[in-house]
């Protein structure tokens, strides 16, 4: 088995893709013609977004994300957490936790994306 992709459900897929492009520098892989699904180039695993309406059409009830009461987070590694956090905030993210050096050697910051989702920005974990 291989981990294929993560789909995050949002109100507006195109606006979310644009935010992630500006905030984190990811390239848009695709946006489905209806605007209900899109993907970003993020490395080995695809980060995708689908609209609440797409989920509702499948009989499920989406829930708006809240970075102050998260049920998951998306984490991106970078060698410069401070610069990444500043870029995200400039693109419309809210700073949740400023960069901190952790006891295990990572530098970590948290932002809330435009959908309320929690995003961790961190240095790679040393082997």
C-alpha positions in Angstrom: 0.0 0.0 0.0 1.1 3.6 -0.7 -0.2 6.9 0.7 -1.7 8.6 -2.3 -3.1 12.0 -1.4 -4.9 14.1 1.2 -8.2 15.9 0.4 -9.3 18.8 2.5 -12.9 20.0 2.2 -13.3 23.7 1.9 -15.9 26.3 0.8 -14.0 27.7 -2.2 -11.4 25.4 -3.9 -10.0 28.0 -6.3 -9.5 30.6 -3.5 -7.8 27.9 -1.3 -5.5 26.9 -4.1 -4.5 30.5 -4.8 -3.8 31.0 -1.1 -1.6 27.9 -0.9 0.2 29.0 -4.1 0.9 32.5 -2.6 1.6 31.5 1.0 3.8 28.5 0.4 4.9 28.6 -3.2 3.2 25.4 -4.4 2.3 25.1 -8.1 -1.2 24.3 -9.1 -1.4 20.8 -10.5 -5.0 21.1 -11.6 -8.5 22.6 -11.0 -11.4 20.5 -12.2 -13.6 22.4 -14.6 -16.5 22.6 -12.1 -14.2 24.2 -9.6 -15.2 21.6 -7.0 -11.8 19.8 -6.9 -8.2 20.9 -7.3 -4.7 19.7 -6.5 -1.3 21.2 -5.7 2.2 20.0 -6.6 3.7 19.5 -3.1 6.3 16.8 -3.6 5.7 13.0 -3.3 2.1 13.3 -2.0 -0.6 15.4 -3.6 -2.5 17.9 -1.5 -6.0 18.3 -2.8 -9.0 20.3 -2.0 -12.7 19.6 -2.7 -15.7 21.7 -2.1 -18.2 21.3 0.7 -20.9 21.0 -2.0 -19.0 18.0 -3.5 -19.0 16.3 -0.1 -22.7 17.1 0.5 -23.6 15.6 -2.9 -22.1 12.3 -1.6 -24.4 12.5 1.4 -21.9 13.7 4.0 -21.9 16.8 6.2 -18.7 18.8 6.0 -17.5 20.8 9.1 -15.7 24.1 8.9 -12.1 23.8 10.3 -10.9 25.7 13.4 -7.2 26.1 14.0 -8.0 26.7 17.7 -9.7 23.3 18.0 -8.0 21.3 15.3 -8.7 17.7 14.4 -5.6 17.5 12.1 -2.9 19.6 10.7 -1.0 19.8 7.5 2.8 20.1 8.0 5.3 21.6 5.5 9.1 21.3 6.1 11.4 24.2 5.3 14.9 25.3 6.3 13.6 28.8 7.1 10.5 28.6 9.3 10.5 32.3 10.1 10.5 33.3 6.4 7.8 30.7 5.7 5.6 32.0 8.5 6.0 35.6 7.3 5.1 34.6 3.7 2.0 32.8 4.9 0.8 35.7 7.0 1.5 38.1 4.1 -0.8 35.9 1.9 -3.6 36.0 4.5 -2.8 33.3 7.1 -3.2 34.1 10.8 -0.2 33.4 13.0 -1.2 30.8 15.6 2.3 30.2 17.1 5.5 32.0 16.3 8.6 30.0 15.4 10.0 28.1 18.4 13.1 25.9 18.8 11.9 22.6 20.1 13.9 20.3 22.5 14.1 17.6 19.8 15.9 20.0 17.5 13.1 21.3 15.2 12.0 24.8 14.7 8.2 24.9 14.5 5.5 27.6 13.8 1.8 27.3 13.3 -0.5 29.4 11.1 -4.2 29.2 10.3 -4.9 29.1 6.5 -7.8 31.0 5.0 -10.2 28.1 5.7 -9.3 27.9 9.4 -7.1 24.9 8.9 -4.0 24.4 11.0 -0.7 24.4 9.1 2.6 23.5 10.8 5.8 25.0 9.3 8.8 23.2 10.6 12.4 22.3 9.8 13.1 18.7 8.8 13.6 16.3 11.7 17.2 15.3 11.9 17.9 11.6 11.6 
